[in-house]
């Protein structure tokens, strides 16, 4: 999969389903080393146990739904929900918090006073925070270090500072696969096929793709020195980084005057790009629109609301219920950019969260046909709260329902037209329309609707 120096995608469902913090095990042997390992392991187990006891005492009912989540950009009230859909809230037990604080304080003071080996305070701090979130039992809750959270925010913004080039991991290093016309990399002389071997004087041939991208990115206007290998020749470039809006919407008219719009994620800049795509279709007097949200793992609630507002002439978009049963409704405003144009939405098993909301809302409100495969089934929303040191935690705060009241959570959306994708059309999660059986079925449906 391509990795743009200006956009490392993190919103797809596969990323959300990964466990960010994996349990580490030490298998080393040796007398004193086993002693150290035992003590450290005992410390972490003790902290995790205390945290678990705390959550049992404080929260008797933790959200147990195994369903997936949608991300929200704003801080909101905490919300959890039981698996049967009934909300259950308990008053915070101040005595339990005090007792836990006392235990941890005693534990830490004893260790700092008498522990033989040195103590990594930062590692201990991260371990405690990880354990608290882990005790929730919510696979979509997460704790982020300050660095991880800063990267998360940067990716959701859809705007980055880099050199405007895309790379993939090749056999001999990171290979440039595209350069943006008029961008910093092209202006400097970078070519497709160049292999990056050095960044700012550091050998990056052993770097992971993520490490390389991080090294090339930087502040707008700053310089980065890059050495590439081209036809066995090393060539050095000094490139001024620039801010670039990363595309999450791609569009074109490819078949029978039908506008094709692919949305890869709902980022902060997606509505602007989506409006541009719609206007392009209007200017070309298209007969129908195929929306493609396959492999779209969701994104920001604010973004999906803005996008749907362009297609709906007032009325409900979605409603959400928190752990106190309070319902918040999101409505479209009066007026729409397009009207009376046949539409079809392409979905698959990796269509999730906000992308499922997009598809379900169009089917509920405009009777739009869904084509493809049953979607993932994520119907709970999350928000993130930043702590004083820049770290943050993300947690589930509400469940949302489609305009018709359908519960997406754990169920997904079953398409009106079920079509499997041909293996030749999907390579490394990139779908090629010329061999795309699902796209062909969507076009066929659009033609039927146009003919009516």
C-alpha positions in Angstrom: 0.0 0.0 0.0 1.3 3.4 -0.9 2.4 5.7 1.9 2.3 9.4 1.2 4.8 11.4 3.2 2.0 13.8 3.8 -0.7 11.2 4.8 -0.4 7.9 6.6 -3.9 6.6 6.7 -5.1 5.5 10.1 -8.8 5.5 9.8 -9.4 2.3 7.9 -11.1 -0.5 9.9 -8.0 -2.7 9.9 -6.1 -0.1 11.8 -8.9 0.4 14.3 -9.0 -3.4 14.9 -5.3 -3.6 15.8 -4.4 -3.6 19.4 -2.1 -0.6 19.7 -0.6 -1.7 23.0 0.6 -5.3 23.0 1.6 -7.2 26.1 5.3 -7.6 26.3 6.9 -10.8 27.7 10.5 -11.2 28.8 11.9 -14.7 28.2 15.5 -14.1 29.2 17.2 -16.4 31.6 19.9 -16.0 34.2 19.9 -15.7 38.0 19.8 -12.0 38.6 18.0 -11.3 35.4 15.2 -13.7 36.4 15.0 -11.9 39.7 14.6 -8.5 37.9 12.1 -9.9 35.5 10.1 -11.4 38.3 10.0 -8.2 40.2 9.0 -6.1 37.2 6.4 -8.5 36.1 5.0 -8.7 39.6 4.8 -4.9 39.6 2.9 -4.7 36.4 0.5 -7.5 37.5 0.0 -5.8 40.8 -0.8 -2.5 39.2 -3.1 -4.1 36.6 -4.9 -6.1 39.4 -5.4 -2.9 41.5 -6.8 -1.2 38.4 -9.1 -4.1 37.8 -10.3 -4.1 41.4 -10.9 -0.4 41.1 -13.1 -0.7 38.0 -15.0 -3.5 39.5 -15.7 -1.4 42.5 -16.5 1.8 40.7 -18.3 0.6 37.6 -20.5 -2.5 38.0 -21.5 -2.4 34.4 -19.0 -1.8 31.7 -19.9 -1.6 28.0 -19.6 -5.2 26.8 -20.7 -4.9 23.2 -18.1 -6.4 20.9 -19.2 -4.1 18.1 -17.0 -1.6 16.5 -16.9 2.2 16.8 -17.0 5.4 14.9 -14.5 8.2 15.8 -15.7 11.7 16.9 -13.3 14.6 17.0 -14.8 16.5 19.9 -14.5 15.8 23.6 -17.8 14.7 25.0 -19.5 13.1 28.0 -18.4 9.5 28.7 -20.9 6.9 27.6 -21.0 3.2 27.9 -23.7 0.7 27.1 -24.5 -2.8 28.1 -24.8 -5.6 25.5 -28.6 -5.8 25.7 -28.8 -2.1 24.8 -29.9 -0.9 28.3 -27.8 1.9 29.7 -26.5 1.6 33.2 -24.8 4.4 35.1 -23.3 4.4 38.6 -22.2 7.4 40.6 -18.4 7.7 40.9 -17.2 6.2 44.1 -14.8 8.7 45.6 -13.8 6.3 48.4 -12.8 3.7 45.8 -10.6 6.3 44.0 -9.0 7.3 47.3 -8.3 3.7 48.2 -6.7 3.0 44.8 -4.6 6.1 45.0 -3.4 5.1 48.4 -2.4 1.6 47.3 -0.5 2.8 44.3 1.2 5.5 46.3 2.3 2.9 48.9 3.5 0.6 46.2 5.5 3.2 44.4 7.1 4.7 47.5 8.1 1.3 48.7 9.8 0.5 45.3 11.5 3.8 45.1 12.8 3.4 48.6 14.0 -0.2 48.5 14.1 -1.5 44.9 17.7 -2.7 44.0 17.6 -1.8 40.3 16.9 1.5 38.6 13.3 2.4 37.8 12.0 3.7 34.5 9.4 6.1 35.7 8.1 6.9 32.2 7.7 3.2 31.4 5.8 2.7 34.6 3.5 5.6 33.9 2.7 4.3 30.5 2.1 0.8 31.9 -0.4 2.0 34.5 -2.4 4.1 31.9 -2.4 1.1 29.5 -3.7 -1.2 32.2 -6.5 1.2 33.1 -7.8 1.3 29.5 -7.2 -2.4 29.1 -9.4 -3.1 32.1 -12.3 -1.5 30.3 -12.6 -4.6 28.0 -13.4 -2.3 25.0 -11.2 -3.1 22.1 -11.8 0.3 20.6 -10.7 2.2 23.6 -7.0 3.1 23.6 -4.3 5.0 25.5 -1.9 7.1 23.4 1.5 8.5 24.3 2.0 12.2 23.6 3.8 11.3 20.3 1.1 8.8 19.2 -1.7 11.3 19.9 0.0 14.1 18.0 0.3 11.8 15.0 -3.3 10.8 15.4 -4.4 14.4 15.3 -2.2 15.2 12.3 -3.6 12.3 10.3 -7.2 13.3 11.0 -6.5 16.8 10.0 -5.9 15.7 6.4 -3.1 18.4 6.2 0.6 17.7 6.5 4.0 19.2 5.8 6.2 17.1 3.6 7.7 16.8 0.1 4.6 15.8 -1.8 5.7 12.3 -2.9 4.5 8.8 -2.3 6.6 5.7 -1.5 6.2 2.0 -1.1 8.5 -0.5 0.6 10.7 -2.1 -2.1 13.3 -4.8 -2.0 16.2 -2.4 -1.8 14.5 0.4 0.2 11.7 3.0 0.0 10.8 3.6 -3.7 9.2 6.7 -4.9 5.9 5.7 -6.7 4.5 9.1 -7.5 5.3 12.8 -7.2 2.6 15.5 -7.2 2.7 17.8 -10.2 4.1 21.2 -9.1 4.9 19.9 -5.6 8.2 20.2 -3.7 9.6 16.8 -4.7 9.0 17.4 -8.4 10.4 20.9 -8.3 13.6 19.6 -6.7 14.0 16.9 -9.3 12.8 13.7 -7.6 11.6 11.1 -10.1 9.4 8.0 -9.8 11.6 5.0 -9.2 14.2 6.8 -7.1 15.2 4.9 -4.0 15.7 7.0 -0.8 18.8 5.9 1.0 19.6 8.9 3.3 17.6 11.7 5.1 19.4 14.6 6.7 22.7 12.6 6.7 21.2 9.5 8.3 21.2 6.1 6.5 17.6 5.1 6.2 18.0 1.9 4.2 17.1 -0.2 7.3 14.2 2.1 8.3 10.6 0.9 8.3 8.2 2.8 6.1 6.8 4.5 9.1 10.2 5.6 10.3 11.1 6.9 6.9 7.9 8.9 6.6 8.4 10.5 10.0 12.0 11.4 9.1 10.9 13.2 5.8 8.0 15.1 7.4 8.6 18.3 9.2 7.6 21.9 9.6 6.4 23.9 6.6 9.3 25.9 5.1 12.0 23.8 6.7 14.6 22.0 4.6 15.2 18.3 4.4 18.3 16.8 2.7 17.5 13.6 0.8 19.9 11.3 -1.1 18.3 8.9 -3.6 19.7 6.0 -5.6 19.0 6.3 -9.4 20.5 3.9 -11.8 23.3 3.1 -9.4 24.1 6.8 -9.0 23.6 8.6 -5.7 21.9 12.0 -6.1 21.5 14.6 -3.4 18.5 16.9 -3.1 17.7 19.7 -0.6 13.9 20.1 -0.5 11.8 22.7 1.2 8.8 21.1 3.0 5.4 22.4 2.1 1.9 22.0 3.5 -0.3 19.8 1.4 -4.0 18.9 1.7 -4.2 15.1 1.3 -6.9 13.8 -0.9 -9.6 11.6 0.6 -12.0 12.0 -2.3 -11.3 10.9 -5.9 -13.6 11.3 -8.8 -14.1 11.1 -12.5 -16.5 10.3 -15.3 -15.5 7.0 -16.7 -18.6 5.2 -18.1 -21.9 6.3 -19.7 -21.9 9.8 -18.2 -21.9 8.4 -14.7 -19.9 10.3 -12.0 -17.7 8.0 -9.9 -16.8 9.4 -6.4 -14.5 7.4 -4.1 -14.3 8.4 -0.5 -11.3 6.8 1.4 -12.0 8.4 4.8 -14.0 11.1 6.5 -11.3 13.6 7.5 -11.6 17.3 8.4 -11.0 18.3 4.8 -13.2 15.7 3.1 -16.4 17.9 2.9 -14.6 20.5 0.8 -13.2 17.8 -1.6 -16.6 16.1 -1.8 -18.3 19.4 -2.7 -15.7 19.9 -5.5 -16.5 16.4 -6.8 -20.3 17.0 -6.8 -19.9 20.4 -8.6 -17.7 18.6 -11.2 -20.6 16.3 -11.9 -23.1 19.1 -12.1 -21.0 21.0 -14.5 -20.8 18.0 -16.8 -24.5 17.2 -16.5 -24.0 13.6 -15.3 -26.8 11.2 -15.5 -26.0 9.3 -12.2 -23.5 9.0 -9.4 -21.7 5.9 -8.0 -20.3 6.5 -4.5 -17.5 4.1 -3.5 -17.0 3.7 0.3 -15.4 0.3 0.1 -12.3 -0.1 2.4 -13.4 3.2 4.1 -13.0 2.7 7.8 -14.8 5.8 8.9 -13.5 9.0 10.4 -14.9 12.1 12.0 -18.6 12.6 12.9 -18.5 16.3 11.9 -17.1 15.3 8.5 -19.8 12.7 7.7 -22.6 15.1 8.8 -21.2 17.8 6.5 -21.0 15.4 3.5 -24.5 14.1 4.0 -25.9 17.6 4.4 -24.9 18.2 0.7 -27.1 15.3 -0.4 -30.1 15.7 1.9 -32.7 18.4 1.9 -33.2 18.7 5.7 -34.3 15.9 8.0 -32.5 13.4 10.2 -29.0 12.2 9.5 -28.3 10.1 12.6 -29.2 10.0 16.2 -27.0 9.0 19.1 -27.7 7.6 22.6 -25.4 8.0 25.6 -25.1 6.0 28.8 -27.8 8.0 30.5 -30.2 7.4 27.6 -29.9 11.0 26.4 -30.5 11.1 22.7 -28.8 13.6 20.4 -30.1 14.1 16.9 -28.1 15.4 13.9 -30.2 17.1 11.2 -29.4 18.1 7.6 -30.0 21.8 6.8 -32.5 22.9 4.1 -31.2 22.7 0.5 -29.0 20.3 -1.4 -26.3 20.4 -4.0 -27.7 17.6 -6.1 -31.3 16.4 -6.5 -33.2 13.9 -8.6 -30.0 12.1 -9.7 -29.9 8.3 -9.5 -27.3 7.1 -7.0 -25.7 3.8 -6.0 -23.3 3.2 -3.1 -20.5 0.6 -3.3 -19.8 -1.2 0.1 -17.7 -4.2 1.3 -16.7 -5.9 4.5 -14.2 -3.1 5.2 -16.8 -0.4 5.0 -17.2 0.7 8.6 -18.2 3.3 11.1 -18.9 6.7 9.5 -18.8 5.0 6.0 -21.6 2.7 7.1 -23.5 5.8 8.3 -23.1 7.4 4.9 -24.5 4.3 3.1 -27.3 3.6 5.6 -28.5 7.3 5.6 -28.7 7.5 1.8 -30.6 4.2 1.7 -33.0 5.3 4.5 -33.6 8.8 3.2 -33.2 8.6 -0.6 -33.9 4.9 -1.2 -30.3 4.6 -2.7 -29.3 1.1 -3.7 -26.3 -0.5 -1.9 -24.1 -2.8 -4.0 -21.3 -5.1 -2.9 -20.8 -7.1 0.3 -22.1 -6.9 3.9 -20.4 -4.1 5.8 -18.4 -4.4 9.0 -20.9 -3.4 11.6 -19.6 -0.5 13.7 -22.2 1.6 15.5 -20.6 3.1 18.5 -18.8 6.4 18.7 -15.6 7.3 20.4 -14.0 10.5 21.6 -10.5 11.3 22.9 -9.4 13.3 25.9 -6.0 14.8 26.2 -4.1 14.6 29.5 -1.8 17.2 30.9 1.4 15.8 29.4 0.0 15.5 25.9 -0.9 11.9 26.1 -4.6 10.9 25.7 -7.1 8.2 26.0 -10.0 7.3 23.6 -13.2 5.8 24.9 -16.7 4.8 23.7 -19.2 7.4 24.7 -22.4 6.7 22.6 -24.1 4.3 20.3 -25.6 5.7 17.1 -28.5 4.6 14.9 -29.5 5.3 11.3 -32.3 7.6 10.4 -34.7 4.7 10.3 -33.6 3.5 13.7 -31.5 0.6 12.4 -28.8 -0.7 14.7 -25.6 -0.9 12.7 -23.7 -2.1 15.7 -22.6 -5.7 15.3 -25.0 -6.1 12.4 -23.6 -4.2 9.4 -25.5 -3.3 6.3 -26.6 -6.0 3.9 -26.5 -4.7 0.3 -29.5 -4.7 -1.9 -27.3 -6.2 -4.6 -24.8 -8.8 -3.3 -21.7 -9.1 -5.5 -18.3 -10.6 -4.7 -15.2 -8.8 -5.9 -13.1 -10.6 -8.5 -9.6 -11.3 -7.0 -8.0 -9.9 -10.1 -9.6 -6.5 -9.4 -8.2 -6.1 -5.8 -4.4 -6.1 -5.3 -2.9 -4.9 -2.0 -6.3 -3.4 -1.1 -6.2 -1.3 -4.3 -9.3 -1.9 -6.5 -8.9 -1.5 -10.2 -12.2 -0.5 -11.9 -11.5 -2.2 -15.2 -11.8 -5.6 -13.6 -14.2 -4.6 -10.8 -17.3 -6.8 -10.8 -18.9 -4.7 -8.1 -18.4 -1.5 -10.0 -19.9 -3.2 -13.1 -23.0 -4.2 -11.1 -23.3 -0.6 -9.8 -23.2 0.8 -13.3 -25.8 -1.7 -14.4 -28.1 -0.6 -11.6 -27.5 3.1 -12.4 -28.5 2.4 -16.0 -31.7 0.8 -14.8 -32.5 3.8 -12.6 -31.8 6.2 -15.4 -34.0 4.3 -17.8 -37.0 4.4 -15.4 
